């Protein structure tokens, strides 16, 4: 997600051979630079539930919102 914790996760994942899709309602300047450089993909979206998982079908999910309950829902939905 677009905050500091999300940026840390993105920076770590950029060292791996993987595609990164960041979903957030906001981004940092660094995230915007990564998008411009085509290092990551970005979808601007406010997350209120885990329904986005059905659309994007990610291999791995890192839930880093500031809402612990939403993070839990995202992780549980990703496991199923």
C-alpha positions as CSV (number, residue, x, y, z in Angstrom):
1,X,0.0,0.0,0.0
2,X,1.1,3.6,-0.5
3,X,2.6,4.3,3.0
4,X,6.0,3.7,4.5
5,X,5.5,0.0,5.2
6,X,4.3,-0.6,1.7
7,X,7.3,1.2,0.3
8,X,9.6,-1.0,2.4
9,X,7.9,-4.1,1.0
10,X,8.1,-2.8,-2.6
11,X,11.8,-2.0,-2.2
12,X,12.5,-5.5,-1.0
13,X,10.5,-7.1,-3.8
14,X,12.2,-5.1,-6.4
15,X,15.4,-7.1,-5.7
16,X,13.5,-10.3,-6.8
17,X,12.4,-11.4,-10.2
18,X,8.7,-10.8,-9.9
19,X,5.8,-8.6,-11.1
20,X,4.6,-6.1,-8.5
21,X,1.0,-4.7,-8.4
22,X,0.5,-2.0,-5.7
23,X,-3.2,-1.2,-4.8
24,X,-3.7,1.9,-2.8
25,X,-5.7,5.1,-2.7
26,X,-2.5,7.1,-2.5
27,X,1.2,6.8,-3.3
28,X,4.5,8.3,-2.3
29,X,6.8,10.1,-4.7
30,X,9.1,7.1,-4.8
31,X,6.2,4.8,-5.7
32,X,5.2,7.2,-8.5
33,X,8.8,7.1,-9.8
34,X,8.7,3.2,-9.8
35,X,5.5,3.3,-11.8
36,X,7.0,5.8,-14.3
37,X,10.1,3.6,-14.7
38,X,7.7,0.6,-15.2
39,X,9.2,-1.3,-12.3
40,X,5.8,-1.8,-10.7
41,X,2.1,-1.5,-11.7
42,X,-0.3,0.6,-9.7
43,X,-4.1,0.6,-9.3
44,X,-5.6,3.6,-7.5
45,X,-8.3,2.1,-5.3
46,X,-9.6,2.5,-1.8
47,X,-9.7,-0.9,-0.2
48,X,-12.7,-1.6,2.0
49,X,-12.7,-5.3,1.6
50,X,-10.8,-8.1,-0.1
51,X,-12.8,-8.4,-3.3
52,X,-9.9,-7.1,-5.4
53,X,-8.3,-10.6,-4.9
54,X,-10.9,-12.1,-7.2
55,X,-10.0,-9.7,-10.0
56,X,-6.2,-9.8,-9.8
57,X,-5.6,-13.3,-8.5
58,X,-2.2,-12.6,-7.0
59,X,0.4,-15.2,-6.1
60,X,1.4,-13.4,-3.0
61,X,-0.3,-10.7,-0.9
62,X,1.2,-8.3,1.5
63,X,-1.5,-6.4,3.4
64,X,0.0,-3.2,4.8
65,X,-3.1,-1.0,5.4
66,X,-3.5,1.0,8.6
67,X,-6.6,-1.1,9.3
68,X,-5.7,-4.3,11.2
69,X,-9.2,-5.8,10.6
70,X,-9.0,-5.2,6.9
71,X,-5.5,-6.6,6.8
72,X,-6.8,-9.8,8.5
73,X,-9.7,-10.0,6.0
74,X,-7.3,-9.6,3.0
75,X,-4.9,-12.3,4.4
76,X,-7.8,-14.7,5.1
77,X,-9.3,-14.2,1.7
78,X,-5.9,-14.7,0.0
79,X,-5.5,-18.0,1.7
80,X,-8.8,-19.4,0.4
